[in-house]
Amino acid sequence: MKARTGHRRRRSRGDFEVGAAGISRRGAGHPRMEKEDTHRRAYRAALEARPALCRGVRIGGLLSIVVLIASTIGMPPCHAEENGTGGSGTTAGNAPSAASNNDAAAGDPNAPVHAGTETVTVTGEGARAADAPTSFVSVIRPADRPGTIATLADLLGSAVGTRVRSWGGLNAFATVSIRGSTPEQVQVFLDGVPLNSPLGGGVNLADIPLAGVEEIDVHRGFTPASLGSASIGGAVDIRTLPPDGARTLDGTLAYGSYGTGEATGIGTFSTGPMRWVVSGEGSTTRGDFEYWDNNATPYNGADDGYTRRRNNESWTGQVRASGEASFRGGRSLSLAAEWGGRRQGVPGIDAYQSLTATYSMQRRLLRTEMGWSGLAGGRLTLRAGANGEASTGTYQDVDDQLAISPQDTTTRIRAAGLRFLMEADPSRRHHMSLLIEPRREAAEIIDHLAAGPGRVDARRTTLHAVGSDEIRFGSGRFLLAPSL
């Protein structure tokens, strides 16, 4: 198509002229044209600087690899000096000052504000069990929570990898599982004495008060040889306060809502060569809190409402005494005795509350141990001890409010065991131990309302032999622990 004669085509962005300098564009002085020319020049400059930028990225990546390798092999890190003469940071010659950055921020509200550098130094190391074979162990100290009413279930619930299930409030039945295991697969120890019932099931954490407990070791994997019993789901080792011989007396008294109260007392003293620590704890609660009750009709909201918990009162009491003595020749003697009791109502669940069902328990523990240290030039330690346990639990629901028939049963458990432990240190980085632990357990269940024979007896004899050979290499260690 040909243009008409004498007609001049107009261009929206200026006409082109041909001259000595080549092709040019008229209307270049227009503000819009100058803005577009500025953008083109900036884009051209960015293209020209791209190779240098790529080289800078490569150099920065190489420096990052060098710093990573240096930190891996233990090379001390570099620090920037205030005078700009050393370090891996920005030097004073090319570093923008905080004042200039703040001035720039005053002109641009979105500009970053640099307030300087603050250095924080942390010293020390995390708590860890003394004889833990791996790093998969947590140490919990009740002294880290002063002034609070805390139970063993509360403390274990805060540990990594543990889950605590509780059926109610204070003093209610509670169990612990580790890394998805069942409560029955978790071994619970009190000063090395196993507390798991020969009848199976998990250990009731509410039966173990915290008064006189120094620390709780949660083993999420392999258990140390000193605990003897191997466990699929890990172990919880509860350690009581060792006697120090000083004359001290400490106590706490707390009271809260729903008639909840707790009193604890700890005293230490010495009599001749024996150092003693005596602790006691008692707690009580009504537990009559309100909860939302659907009246066992989840699809009918007309009969829903708040209901007060009934038959949820409980009380617990515990007394523990332990003593230690040291004699010449590296000999030592330790004794420990404990009594604990509890009584509580069994309220039932949701809309099906029980008004008369009760549960009561009493437990007695006894432990003694002799030790010989410093043998074979200070490289051998021998320990021999005995322990015993007797517990009685009674459950009564004579009005059959929780079951289809009345219940009145008594469960008695008796256990006794011996313990022989040998520890040797052939060198500073080599530790060996051997534990032999025979144990005899008996359980008896009596049904007082059975028409016929209402007695069930069970016996179990176990022998644990565990040996470990630990060799340390640098900051780590290699552990071989066969067991039987």
Disulfide bonds with the S-S distance in Angstrom:
none
